[in-house]
Amino acid sequence: FLVDSARLTVVVAGLEPGQQIPPHPEALAVYHFLSGEGVMTVDGQAFAVTPGATVIAPPGSARGMRADSRLVFLAAKASA
């Protein structure tokens, strides 16, 4: 955790090749990819992610991701 407050959570996280986070609804969140390759989905729409990619997931949208290689990302989520 870089920030863990009542209003904002910011983490640096990672997935190994083949790992995934199933789609799930969440609060507003911003994901910035630092290394690796994978696919992120937001409300069923797939986005290829590589270093430098940023994906903004609106409040309540279902988002998930799959790592094709070791995937490292920064995630900032507004608290409800």
GIVENWO-V33710 format. One record per residue. N is the residue number from 1. RES is the residue in one letter. SS is DSSP state (a for helix, b for strand, c for the rest). OMEGA is omega as a letter, one per 20 degrees, with the letter a starting at -180 (NA if undefined). BURIAL is b if it has 16 or more other C-alpha atoms within 10 Angstrom, else e. Layout:
BEGIN
n: <N/N>
res: <RES/RES>
ss: <SS/SS>
omega: <OMEGA/OMEGA>
burial: <BURIAL/BURIAL>
END
This chain:
BEGIN
n: <1/2/3/4/5/6/7/8/9/10/11/12/13/14/15/16/17/18/19/20/21/22/23/24/25/26/27/28/29/30/31/32/33/34/35/36/37/38/39/40/41/42/43/44/45/46/47/48/49/50/51/52/53/54/55/56/57/58/59/60/61/62/63/64/65/66/67/68/69/70/71/72/73/74/75/76/77/78/79/80>
res: <F/L/V/D/S/A/R/L/T/V/V/V/A/G/L/E/P/G/Q/Q/I/P/P/H/P/E/A/L/A/V/Y/H/F/L/S/G/E/G/V/M/T/V/D/G/Q/A/F/A/V/T/P/G/A/T/V/I/A/P/P/G/S/A/R/G/M/R/A/D/S/R/L/V/F/L/A/A/K/A/S/A>
ss: <c/c/b/b/c/c/c/b/b/b/b/b/b/b/b/c/c/c/c/b/b/b/b/b/b/c/c/c/b/b/b/b/b/b/b/c/c/b/b/b/b/b/c/c/b/b/b/b/b/c/c/c/c/b/b/b/b/c/c/c/c/b/b/b/b/b/b/c/c/c/b/b/b/b/b/b/b/b/c/c>
omega: <r/r/r/a/a/a/a/r/r/a/r/a/r/r/r/a/r/r/r/r/a/r/a/r/a/r/r/r/r/r/r/a/a/r/r/a/r/r/r/r/r/a/r/r/a/r/r/r/r/a/a/r/r/r/r/r/a/r/r/a/r/r/r/r/r/r/r/r/r/a/r/a/r/r/r/a/r/r/a/NA>
burial: <e/e/e/e/e/e/e/e/b/b/e/e/e/b/b/e/e/e/b/b/e/e/b/e/e/b/e/b/b/b/b/b/b/b/b/b/b/b/b/b/b/b/e/e/e/e/e/e/b/b/e/e/e/b/b/e/b/b/e/e/b/b/b/b/b/b/b/b/b/e/b/b/b/b/b/b/b/b/e/e>
END
